[in-house]
Amino acid sequence: MIRRIAVLVTGASGAAFTYRFLQETKKAGVETHLVVTKPGGMVIKHELGLGAREVEQLASFSYSERNFMAPIASGSFRLDGVLVAPCSMKTLAGIAHGYEDNLVIRCASIALKERWKLVLMPRETPLSTIQIRNMLTVSEAGAIVMPPLPQFYFRPVDVSEMVDMTVGKMLSAFGIETKLTREWGTDPAQTSEYVAQKPDVAL
Ligand SMILES: Cc1cc2nc3c(=O)[nH]c(=O)nc-3n(C[C@H](O)[C@H](O)[C@H](O)COP(=O)(O)O)c2cc1C
């Protein structure tokens, strides 16, 4: 049972994913420890028109990126998981190379050393070879690398549905129950033409 997670927000595009994630974790009663980097706050303002306070009020606790005295700066403060979303290429590089110059990278590095679940949502396109290598490095170290890619095969009708599908995947990655995910093959309206009623003996 997921009880306590860190939610670390950096200055990549995609603030809506994390905002919705925090709404859902609050609803689910998960204890959240939030850090928003300075560029993260700028992107939230630009993309959502919200101030830091409005995001912070969704979290149980929040800290400045410079606060190395925060509980989440130490592995002795047990977390059930750490989410970095959206994850900038700068923060990805910091995590991949253990350059812990702020609380976000410190907390993500702790997750790797303690072997806790670490989910990164990097956003950039196209990707340089260096950025792809950094993703491979964190993946080999145990992180789940989950870029926010829309599931067009579920035929979302608007942007908020596309966002929620990704938020569902984020919640599921931490084992948090959600109705936002869908299972391919379970909605007859979308897949009945592909799903055989009887075993396909011709194969
Ligand atoms: C509006 C806006 C959108 C940005 N989008 C991205 C992005 O999608 N991916 C990325 O890696 N950086 C993006 N950046 C640049 C980062 O914010 C910048 O590299 C910053 O140093 C990241 O710092 P942080 O990881 O400590 O938050 C964006 C910046 C702004 C202002």
The ligand as an ORCA input file, in Angstrom:
! r2SCAN-3c Opt
* xyz 0 1
  C       8.139     27.478    -20.877
  C       9.342     26.592    -20.771
  C       9.262     25.290    -21.233
  C      10.366     24.444    -21.127
  N      10.248     23.154    -21.579
  C      11.277     22.305    -21.419
  C      11.115     20.933    -21.780
  O      10.064     20.486    -22.236
  N      12.161     20.097    -21.551
  C      13.340     20.526    -20.994
  O      14.233     19.701    -20.792
  N      13.519     21.825    -20.646
  C      12.521     22.716    -20.843
  N      12.679     24.042    -20.473
  C      14.003     24.496    -19.987
  C      14.243     24.191    -18.509
  O      13.295     24.876    -17.709
  C      15.671     24.578    -18.105
  O      16.616     23.719    -18.720
  C      15.911     24.597    -16.626
  O      17.289     24.864    -16.384
  C      15.548     23.300    -15.941
  O      15.878     23.399    -14.576
  P      15.283     22.396    -13.491
  O      15.474     21.025    -14.022
  O      16.120     22.636    -12.268
  O      13.872     22.769    -13.275
  C      11.586     24.917    -20.553
  C      11.644     26.218    -20.083
  C      10.536     27.056    -20.186
  C      10.638     28.458    -19.653
*
